[in-house]
Amino acid sequence: MADMPSLSFERIADSYDATRGGEERGALFASGIRPWLPGPGPILEVGVGTGAVALALQGTGLDVLGVDLSPAMLAKAAQRLGSRVAVADVHRLPIAAGSMAGAYATWVLHVVADPGAVLAEVARVLRPGGAFVAILSTPTELVTDVDRLLREMQARLRGERADTPERIISVAAAGGLELAGRADIANEVHGTVPSEVVERIYERTYSVLWDLDDATWRAEVEPTVAALRALPDPDRARVHQDRYPLLAFKLPAAGL
């Protein structure tokens, strides 16, 4: 994995909330995460981004702090969370062992260089009996023609980065985290318009497109664009609600 560094979202910090749902999506994700986290004690967000999820969880009384690779994203997060954020590589957390009551990550494990190393770090900083919650990035069901084409392209381009539940459960176990539960978490209801998705592709809104070479673009992206343009009613919104896998883990208590 050495040739697949973690992706920083520095380049799209100014447009991230507008293209990824902002505080509305943050609140929805927080409502799914909250029941799996303990009440007292500090909670770490791994890849806090602009702080939209952390803000909602703070509103429930949790003491949330966050780390991220991107200073520009953290500048946005600091507007929401104040000084509770720091620049850090999540493979080497600047946090004392056994100091966190819980941790979580939303749409992060597919953009880190080594999910296994990240989850081992999470296990290191958790207290015995502590909880970790991950929301994965690929919907559990592809419900529209646009979704199927876009997600199939993304899956091909991600390759080893794909954050399937099976893979994350496996690497979490290797790092010492036991699966405690799983669920689906609903996204906001939204409309996906084929012609607008084509525009986003050419604007390279999706992180999987940022660093593609020309040959890969021709082989993987152009056929998807052609298929999107060929869909019936390309300017009609497909209204739907995505659901994403949520995995909850526990660090075994000492002596167990």
C-alpha positions in Angstrom: 0.0 0.0 0.0 3.0 2.3 0.1 2.2 3.6 -3.4 -1.3 4.5 -2.3 -1.0 7.4 0.1 -3.9 8.7 2.1 -6.1 11.3 0.2 -6.2 14.8 1.7 -9.3 16.8 0.9 -7.4 20.0 1.0 -8.2 20.9 -2.6 -12.0 20.9 -2.1 -12.3 22.3 1.4 -14.3 25.2 0.2 -16.8 23.1 -1.7 -16.9 20.0 0.6 -20.0 20.8 2.6 -21.9 21.8 -0.6 -21.1 18.6 -2.4 -21.3 16.2 0.6 -24.4 17.3 2.4 -23.0 19.6 5.1 -24.7 19.8 8.5 -27.9 18.1 7.3 -26.0 14.9 6.5 -23.8 15.4 9.5 -26.9 15.3 11.8 -28.2 12.2 10.1 -25.0 10.4 10.5 -24.6 11.5 14.1 -28.0 10.1 14.9 -26.9 6.7 13.7 -23.5 6.8 15.5 -24.7 8.2 18.8 -26.4 5.0 20.2 -23.1 3.0 19.8 -20.9 5.5 21.7 -20.4 5.7 25.5 -21.6 8.8 27.3 -18.8 10.0 29.6 -15.2 10.5 28.4 -13.6 12.0 25.3 -14.6 10.8 21.8 -12.3 11.0 18.8 -13.4 11.5 15.2 -10.9 10.0 12.8 -10.9 12.2 9.7 -13.1 15.0 11.2 -13.2 17.0 7.9 -15.2 20.1 8.3 -16.7 19.0 11.6 -20.3 18.5 10.5 -20.8 15.2 12.3 -18.8 16.2 15.3 -20.9 19.3 15.7 -24.1 17.3 15.9 -22.6 14.8 18.4 -21.4 17.7 20.6 -25.0 18.8 20.6 -25.9 15.5 22.4 -23.5 16.2 25.2 -20.4 14.3 23.9 -16.9 15.6 24.3 -15.7 15.3 20.7 -12.3 16.1 19.4 -11.1 15.5 15.8 -8.0 15.0 13.7 -7.6 15.3 9.9 -4.8 15.4 7.3 -6.0 18.7 5.7 -5.4 22.1 7.4 -8.0 23.7 5.1 -10.7 21.2 6.1 -9.7 21.8 9.8 -10.1 25.5 9.3 -13.7 24.9 8.5 -14.0 22.4 11.4 -12.6 25.0 13.8 -15.4 27.3 13.0 -17.8 24.7 14.3 -15.7 23.0 17.0 -13.2 25.6 18.2 -9.9 24.3 19.4 -11.0 20.7 19.6 -9.3 19.8 16.3 -5.7 19.1 15.2 -3.8 18.3 12.0 -2.6 14.6 12.2 -2.0 11.5 10.2 -4.5 9.0 11.4 -1.9 6.2 11.0 0.1 7.9 13.8 -2.4 9.5 16.2 -0.9 12.1 18.6 -3.0 10.7 21.4 -2.0 8.8 24.5 -2.8 5.1 24.7 -6.0 4.2 26.5 -7.2 7.8 26.7 -10.4 7.7 24.5 -13.7 6.4 25.6 -14.8 6.0 22.0 -14.0 6.9 18.4 -15.7 7.0 15.1 -15.1 7.6 11.3 -17.5 8.5 8.6 -16.6 8.0 4.9 -12.8 7.8 5.8 -11.6 4.2 5.6 -11.6 4.1 1.8 -9.3 7.1 1.5 -6.6 6.1 4.0 -3.4 4.4 2.9 -3.7 1.4 5.3 -7.1 0.8 7.0 -5.6 -1.9 9.1 -2.9 0.4 10.6 -5.5 3.1 11.2 -7.8 0.7 13.1 -4.8 -0.6 15.1 -4.1 3.0 16.1 -7.8 3.4 17.1 -7.5 0.3 19.3 -4.4 1.7 20.9 -6.0 5.0 21.9 -9.2 3.4 23.2 -9.8 2.5 26.8 -10.5 -1.1 27.5 -14.2 -1.6 26.7 -14.1 1.4 24.4 -16.2 1.7 21.3 -15.4 2.5 17.6 -18.0 3.1 15.0 -17.4 3.3 11.2 -19.8 4.4 8.5 -18.6 3.1 5.2 -18.8 4.9 1.9 -20.6 2.5 -0.5 -24.4 2.3 -0.3 -25.8 -1.0 0.8 -28.2 -1.0 -2.3 -28.0 0.8 -5.6 -31.5 1.9 -6.3 -31.3 4.1 -9.4 -29.8 3.7 -12.9 -27.5 6.7 -12.1 -26.3 5.2 -8.9 -25.5 1.9 -10.5 -23.3 3.4 -13.2 -21.5 5.8 -10.9 -20.9 3.4 -8.0 -19.7 0.6 -10.4 -17.2 3.0 -11.8 -16.0 4.1 -8.4 -15.7 0.5 -7.2 -13.5 -0.4 -10.2 -11.3 2.7 -9.7 -11.0 2.2 -5.9 -9.7 -1.4 -6.2 -7.8 -2.1 -3.0 -9.3 1.0 -1.3 -12.8 -0.4 -1.3 -14.2 -0.3 2.2 -16.5 -3.3 2.1 -17.9 -4.5 5.4 -16.1 -7.8 5.1 -12.7 -6.1 4.6 -13.2 -3.7 7.5 -14.4 -6.3 9.9 -11.3 -8.4 9.0 -8.7 -5.7 9.4 -10.4 -4.4 12.6 -10.2 -7.9 14.1 -6.5 -8.0 13.3 -6.1 -4.7 15.1 -7.9 -6.0 18.3 -11.4 -4.7 17.7 -14.4 -7.0 18.0 -17.5 -6.5 16.0 -20.3 -5.5 18.4 -23.1 -4.7 15.9 -24.0 -3.5 12.5 -26.8 -1.5 10.9 -27.7 0.7 7.9 -27.6 4.5 8.2 -29.9 6.6 6.0 -28.7 9.5 4.0 -31.0 12.5 3.3 -33.5 12.1 0.5 -32.1 13.7 -2.6 -32.4 13.8 -6.4 -29.6 12.6 -8.7 -29.7 14.0 -12.2 -27.6 12.2 -14.9 -26.5 15.3 -16.7 -25.4 16.9 -13.4 -23.4 13.8 -12.5 -21.6 14.1 -15.8 -20.7 17.7 -14.9 -19.4 16.6 -11.5 -17.3 13.9 -13.1 -15.6 16.4 -15.5 -15.2 18.8 -12.5 -13.5 15.8 -10.7 -15.7 16.3 -7.7 -15.3 12.7 -6.6 -12.0 11.9 -4.9 -11.6 8.7 -6.9 -11.1 10.9 -10.0 -8.5 13.4 -8.7 -5.3 11.7 -9.7 -6.3 9.5 -12.7 -3.9 9.3 -15.6 -5.3 9.8 -19.1 -5.3 6.1 -20.1 -7.4 5.2 -17.0 -9.7 8.1 -17.6 -10.4 6.9 -21.2 -10.8 3.3 -20.1 -13.0 3.7 -17.0 -14.5 7.2 -17.0 -15.5 8.0 -20.6 -17.6 4.8 -20.9 -19.5 5.7 -17.8 -20.1 9.2 -19.0 -21.4 7.8 -22.3 -23.7 5.5 -20.4 -25.0 8.3 -18.2 -25.7 10.5 -21.3 -27.6 7.6 -22.9 -30.0 7.1 -20.0 -33.6 8.1 -20.7 -34.6 11.6 -19.4 -31.0 12.7 -18.6 -32.2 15.9 -17.0 -34.8 14.2 -14.7 -33.9 13.8 -11.1 -33.9 10.2 -9.7 -35.2 10.8 -6.1 -34.0 8.3 -3.6 -32.4 7.8 -0.2 -29.1 6.0 0.1 -28.3 3.7 3.1 -24.8 3.1 4.2 -23.2 0.3 6.3 -22.6 1.1 9.9 -20.2 -1.1 11.8 -19.8 -0.9 15.6 -16.7 -2.4 17.3 -15.6 -2.8 20.9 -12.1 -3.1 22.4 -12.3 -6.0 24.8 -12.1 -5.0 28.4 -8.8 -5.8 30.2 -8.5 -9.4 31.2 -11.1 -10.7 28.8 
